[in-house]
Amino acid sequence: MDCGRNRTRMDRLSVLPDDLILKILSFVGLKDAIQTSVLSSRWRFIWTSVPRLSFSSDDFSTMDNFSDSVTHVLSRRNNQLPLSSFSLCFRGKDDGGVAQTIMNRVFSLNVQQLNVTCLFGDFTSCVFDNYTGFPLSLACYQTHKHILVSIGSGYVYVIPTPTRPFSSLTTLNLYTVTLYDGFLSMCPNLKNLNLNRCNMLGSGVFKLFRICHPGLSNLTFTTRNFTGLVVHVVTPQLKYLTISEPLSKIQISAPELVSLRFKAPCPRMFVTSDFPALEEAHLAIYIINSLAAPRIITLLQKFHNVKVLSLSMDIIELLNSSVELISHQPSPFANLKSLKILPYWGSKSKKVIMSMEVKNYLLNRSPNATLTEVLPE
């Protein structure tokens, strides 16, 4: 009687279309998906067409076992169907080049989204002088649309191949990756770029990080606090720009920019073109001294069409002490809908009252704009 009920339940699952079954198997985990192969002859190979695969070395006793398992699954996979997402996580010590072997195998797949996380060595020590890592060539990414490479205590060198553009790549997320200058020129259809604690190979006291791309739409840039880092952003189609952490100098040319978020100490040089399309600006800038006033005021003067403006208390304090620089200038904010005063950038929590001169400068041409002070968390 029980066997009959189980057979009825299985028959109900078996009548589902393959694409629905594969979607279900994508969420139960690969190990459970493989175990369904014993249910019936129809289920024997259905797991080989699962559109999403995920592996972590944490699930295996050794890196060799990890490598064997990944190789086995990939060798059995139905390559007639696309692989929409492939995720790999390496952790621990890899002396045998297992990571490189697996990556070479993965790069042969036609994967739409590739996520790679590498936590080699003693990640808890946060010492980045003696990396354990391996080189990755972007030549392997020819057909990938979305790539995420995340390195903990390790490094990856991304090397462009000048004769083969990566025309399918639209999204690239990199964490602690060392780049060669010019790699973006090989990604003609790139739209989204996230650089988190990355570095670009160079020499000299000032390290130049060039982000130049004609079609880039969304850029997030977080540095690793390199001394003397100079960043040039030249992106004519950029819509969204987020910059965090210290920079020595920054130059921005992005005439189509809609949203700018900047959270960092004030750079020693801040050069920008006009922002005629900018609608939202979020500036949480740490001010070291009053010498930054001309740079901040020059930047604000370019926010002609901003509708939502957020300024840290550091900037308000700076403007309070520099009223002579704004007293004879008209307010640049004719379309402002909302002005938000953010807490101090650091741990400082003293109260600052906005002077009437500063208030007029910020709100005189937008009398109906709301003024809100955001409390510290």
N, C-alpha and C positions, 0 to 999 in steps of 0.2 A: 504494500500500500504506500509506504513512504517512498519507495523507488519510483512509483508512478507519479507521485506529487513532484519529486525532484526532476523527473523527466519532463513534466509539464512546464515547470519553471524554466528549464533549460531551453525547451522548445520556444517559449515566449521570447527569450533573448536571441535565439538563433534566427528568428524571423526578422529581426531588426536589420536595416540596411548596413552595409559594411562601414560607410562613412560615420554613422552614428556609433557603431560599436568601437571604432577606432578612436573617436572623440572621448568615449567613456574610458577606454583603456589608457588614454593619455593622462588621466587624472588619478589612476589607482597605483601608479608606480610601476617601473619596468619589471621588477621581480614578480609582482603579482600578475602583470600582463603576460609574462612568459609562462607562468603556471597554468594559464587558461588553455594552453595548447593540449592539455590532457583531457579536456572536456568532451571533445568530439572531433571527428575528422575535419569538420569545417573550421574549427577553432585551432587546428594544429599549427597553421602558419599565419594566422591573422595578426599575431603580435609583431611580425616582421614588417608590417606596414604602418606601425604607429607613427604619427607625424611629429611627435615630440620625444626627444631622448634626453635623459639627464643622468650624469655619473658623478660620483664624488669618491675620492680616495679614502675618505673617512669610513666608508662602508666595507673596506677590505683590509685584511691583516697586513698585507705587504703591497708595495707598488707593482711588483710582478703579477700578483693576483689581479690587481686593478687593471693592468694592461691586458692580461689574458681575457678578462671578462669583456672589456670594451671591444677588443679585436674580434671576439666570438660573436658578439651582437651585431657588429657592423658587417661582418662577413656573411651573416644570415639575412641581413636586411634586404627588403624588396626595393631595389634601386629604381624601379619603374615609377615609383610614387615619390613626390617631393618630400623633403624633410624640412618642415617649417621652422623648427627650433632645436638646437643642440647645445646643451650646457655641460661644462666640465669644471670640476673643482679639484685642484691639486693641493695637497697640504703635506707638510713634513719635509723629509730629506730625500732628494732624488739624485743619487750618485750614478745611476745606471742609464741616464738618458731616457727614462720611461716616458716622461712628459713629452719630449721631442718626438718620440716614436708615435705616441697617440695623436699628437697634433698633426703630424704628417698624414696620418690616416684620415683624420677628420677633414683636413683641407681638401681632400679629394672628393668630398661630398658636395652636392648642390644644396647647400643650406641657406635658407632665407635669413635666419637670425642665429648668430653664433655668440655664446656667452662663455668666456674663459676666465676663471679665477685661479690665481696662483699664490699660494702662501707657503713659500719655501723658507727653510732655515728657521731661526728663532724669531718668530714674528712679534712676540711679546716684548722683545728687547728694543724694538724700534730703532735698531742700528742699521743704517743704510750704506755703510762704507764697503762691506764685504758681501756683495750680492751673490746669490745663486740663481742662475737664470739660463735662458737659451735664446738664440736669435730667431725671430719670425720674419719671413719675407712676405710682403703684401702680395707677391705674385700668387700666393696660395688663395687669396681672397677674390679671385676674378669674378665669381658668380654670386658672392654673398651680398645681401642687401643691408643687413643690420649686424654689426660686429661690436661686441663688448669684450675688451681684454682688461682684466683686473689683476694687478700684481701686488702682493703684500710685501714680504721681505725678499724681493727679487727684482729682476729687470727684464725688459724685452726691448730689443732694438727693432724698430719698424723700418724696413729698407724698401724704397720704391723701386719698381722695375720700369725704366723709362719707355720701353717699347710696348708695354701692355697696360692700358688704362683699366681701372677697376670700375667699369661703367655701370654695374649693378648696385654698387654700394650707395646707400642713401643715409644710413645712420651709423656712426662710429663713436663708441664710448671707450676711452682709454684711461687706465688708472696706473700711475707711476710707470709710465712707459717713456723710453728715450726715443726721440724721433729724429730723423734726418730732415734737414731743411729741404723743402720742395715736395714733400710727400703728398700734400693736398692737391697739387697740380695733376696727380694721377687719379683723382677721384672726381670726375667731371659732374656727376649727378648727386654729390653729397649735399644733404639738406640739414642734417642734425649732427653736431659735433660737441662732444663732452670731453674736455681734457682736465683730468683731476690729478694734480701733483705730477704732471708730466714735465719733461725737460727736452730741450732741443740741443743737439750736439753743436758746440761752438767753442771758441777760445777767447781769451781776453777777460778783463775784469767785468765788463758788462756783457751779459748773455742776451742775445737778440732772439726773440721768439716771434716769428712772422706767421700770421694767420691770414692768408690771402686766398680768396676764393670767390669766383663770380656769381655762384648760385647758392651759397650757404644761407640758410634761413634762421637757424637756431644755434647759438654758440654759448656754452658754459665753460668758463675757464677758472680753474682753481689751482693756484701754484703750490709748490712745496717750500715756499719761503726762501727761495734762492736770493742771495745778496746780489744786488745790481741787475736784476732781471728787467729787460726792456721788451715791451710787447707792442707790436704793430698789428692792428686789425684793419684790413682793407677788404671790405665785403659789401659790394654795392646792393645786394639783395637781402641783406640781413634784417630780420624782423625783431628777434629777441636776443638780447645780450646780457649775460650774467657774469660778473667778475668778482672773485673773492680772493682774499689774502694779499700780502704786501707785494708791490711792484715798485721799481725805481722810477720807470718812465712808462707812459702809455700813450699811444697815438691811435685814434679811432677815426676811420672814414667809413660811415655807414648811413648814407642819406635816406634809406628806406626804414630805418630803425623805428619800431613801434614801442618797445619796452626796454628800458635800461635799468639794471639792478647792479649796484656797485657797493660792496662791503669790504673795506680795507682801509689802512692808513692812507692818508693823502699822498699820492706820488709826488716826487720832486718836479716832475714835468707832466702836465696833463694837456695833450693837444688833441683837439677834435674838430671835425667839420661841423657844419650846421646839421640840426636834426629836424627838418621840416615836417616829418611824419610822426615824431615822437609824441605818444599819448600818456605814457606812464613812466615816471622816473623815481627810483628808490635809491637814495644815497645815504648809506650808513658809514660815514667816513670819520676815521679817527684823526683828530687835528693835533699835531705836535706843538705848533706855535702859530702866531699871527702871520707869519710869512706866507702861509698857505692861502690867505684871504684873496689875493688877486686871482689865483688859480680857480678857486671855488666860484667866485663871482663871474669870472669869464665863462665858466661852464654853465652856470645858471642862465646867463644871458642867451644861451643857445636853445633854451627850452621854450621856444615861442608858443607852441601849440599843445603843451602838456596839459592834460586834464586831471590827472592824479599825481600829486607830488608828495613824496615822503622824504623828510630830512631828519637826520639824527640831531640830538641835542648839542652835539659837538659843533655842528654847522651853525646852529642858532647862536651859541655862545660866541663863535667866531664873528658872525655878522654883527652881533651886539657891540663887539670891540672894534669894528671896522666901519662904522656908520659913515665916516667921511668918504668911503669909497662907493657907497650906494645912495647917498643923500641927493645927488644930482642926476641919478639915473632913473629913467622910468621903469616901472615894473615890467618884466618881460612876459608875465603870465596873464594873457588876455582871455584865455579859454579855461582857466582853472575851475574844476568842480570840487576838488577835495584836496586839502592840505593836512598831512599827518606829521606830527612831531614824534620821532622815534626816541627811545631811550639812548643814553650814551653808548658809544660803540664798545667800550670796555666795561670794567667793573664799577666805574665812577657812577654815583647815583645822586649827585647834588641837584638841587632845583634851580632852573634858570628861567627868569621871566623874559619873555620876548619884548624888546623895546618897541615903542611906537614907530620908530623909523624903519625897523626891520619888518614890522607887520605891514606897514604901508608899502614897502618894497615888494613884499610877497603877495599881498592881497588887494592892492589899490585898484587894479584893472579887472579884478574878479570879485566884486563885493558880495556876491551870492555864494561864493565857495564856502564849504564847511571846513572848520578848523577843529582837528581832533588830536589829543595827546595820547599816545600809546604808552601804557604803563609797563614798567619792566616786569618780566615773568618771574 
